[in-house]
Amino acid sequence: MAHSNNIIEVRNLRFSRGKRVIFKDVSLDIPKGKITAIMGPSGTGKTTLLKMIGGQLTPDAGSVSVFDKNVHQLPRNALFSLRKKMGMLFQSGALFSDMSTFDNVAFPLKVNTDLDDQLIRAVVLMKLQSVGLRGAAQLMPSELSGGMARRVALARAIALDPEIVMYDEPFAGQDPIGMGVLVSLIKKLNQSLGHTSVIISHDIQETLNIADYICILADGEVVATGSADEIRQSKSAQVQQFINGHPDGPVSFHYPAPDLIQQLMNRSN
Amino acid sequence: MFNSVVESLAGVGRFSIDKLAGFGKASIVLFHALVVWPQFRTNTRLVINQLYSLGVKSLLIVAVSGLFIGMVLGLQGYTILVDFGSEQSVGQMVALSLVRELAPVVTALLFAGRAGSALTAEIGLMKATEQLASLEMIGVDPLRRIVAPRLWGGFICMPILSMIFAIVGVYGGALVSVEWLGVYSGSFWSVMQSAVDFYDDVLNGIIKAIVFGFVITWIAVYQGMESVPTSEGIAQATTRTVVYSSLMILALDFVLTALMFGGF
């Protein structure tokens, strides 16, 4: 049973893709109404973790509870109902390519509510205004830049004012102005509407500035948790290397490979 | 020696299990998509969109192919039958060949190439661009929103396209044999009318078309859903759709023909 303060509880998660182990044993809590950042080097399974919270991937072992419900034991219909309380911003934006910007943002409202068209129009325009793209309402996704598409996807993710919003790399591809607006928007949504936000990001400073709680994943495990200050002052070499961006340290920049000289001298691959 | 035998047996076992698991997954996709039947009425617009993109857009290729195949049948039939002095029966030959076999089979092969491949590529691309995943996260089941309307669309389109193929083909046959080669028009049509039975020939042809339509769209949507989300993966899935559909059409055609006309 989840603690009332935690909206998401991950327990002893294990997951592999083929022979590659993604999670050895991951347990973490995401508190209600807070901004939680999940960080870590590339390929440590941050997006995989979000997909597991959303019930899109099933772990090999362990459990994920959202709103006190084990996501992977829910019947199909119950899972889809649960997802209506979650919003997710995908890394690629994942806009529907056959719909305009306006229709993309209106889509969750049309399929999940009985609101009339006028009200839907008002909500969509307000959401687009909040991401600075009200003027792009009639553009098709193919006419948007990568950063703009992600902002539209953000407007769509928050269209239903979900209780949990998961952001997968929200700041990627944004110019400094766009990034500043998004940072303050995420903070505002959290403060004014009480959303629980889960952010995956490699933009260390921006994320540390807004996150209440940070969890760093590496080598299939949680290597550090705590507030931004606790993370900054962490004595863990892995954490220090990651937040300061040092090329040398316990986390290798290189994918495991044989010695370079040996490989160069060897004629075979 | 012993090890290689064990290896090959294991290989056969793995292959069989993979195929069986694939069939099981495809059946689950079909089951979830078709349990949506109660939502059919509310999703009418989606089905109509699919009728347009699967059916109307395939109309030209089906009609033109029907015309030429009917013309070839008329020409071939005439040149063979005229040796026996039975060229008046060319209408019967054209109509029965089209209604029983060529209309459902050739329409299905064209449909697999034109609409089936497009379905797989569309769903595969939606998967690769995370559109299916984002539908799921919005609380919309892709099997109901994406797969079900396409299955119903294919199911409805195929018999209509097959009938159009047969009608255009018959007119193609008449064009060559009556207008060009001089077969008497009255006997062309009356022999056809007396030889073609609605239940035995027309209805059986329509049943074949329905079965083919169902199998093609099922294969196409499943291959799209299961495609590897890369450009190469989508290309392979599209090829598989056309190959598997074509083989299934020809195999099922034999089975259905044996059941319908084989006296079993």
Contacts between the chains, C-beta under 8 A, distances in Angstrom:
chain1	res1	chain2	res2	distance
A	51	B	133	7.6
A	54	B	136	7.4
A	54	B	137	5.5
A	56	B	133	6.0
A	56	B	136	6.0
A	56	B	137	7.5
A	76	B	32	7.5
A	76	B	141	7.3
A	80	B	136	7.6
A	80	B	139	5.0
A	80	B	140	7.3
A	80	B	141	5.7
A	81	B	139	6.9
A	83	B	136	6.7
A	83	B	137	5.6
A	83	B	138	7.2
A	83	B	139	4.5
A	84	B	138	7.7
A	84	B	139	3.8
A	86	B	137	6.5
A	87	B	137	7.4
A	88	B	134	7.1
A	88	B	137	4.3
A	90	B	130	4.8
A	90	B	133	6.7
A	90	B	134	5.7
A	90	B	137	8.0
A	91	B	130	7.7
A	92	B	129	6.2
A	92	B	130	5.3
A	94	B	129	6.2
A	94	B	130	3.7
A	94	B	131	5.5
A	94	B	133	6.5
A	94	B	134	3.9
A	95	B	131	7.7
A	95	B	134	8.0
A	96	B	131	5.7
A	96	B	134	7.8
A	97	B	129	7.0
A	97	B	131	7.1
A	107	B	138	6.8
A	108	B	138	4.7
A	108	B	139	7.5
A	111	B	138	7.0
A	111	B	139	7.5
A	111	B	140	5.4
A	111	B	145	8.0
A	112	B	138	7.2
A	112	B	139	5.7
A	112	B	140	7.9
A	153	B	134	7.7
A	156	B	134	8.0
A	156	B	138	7.8
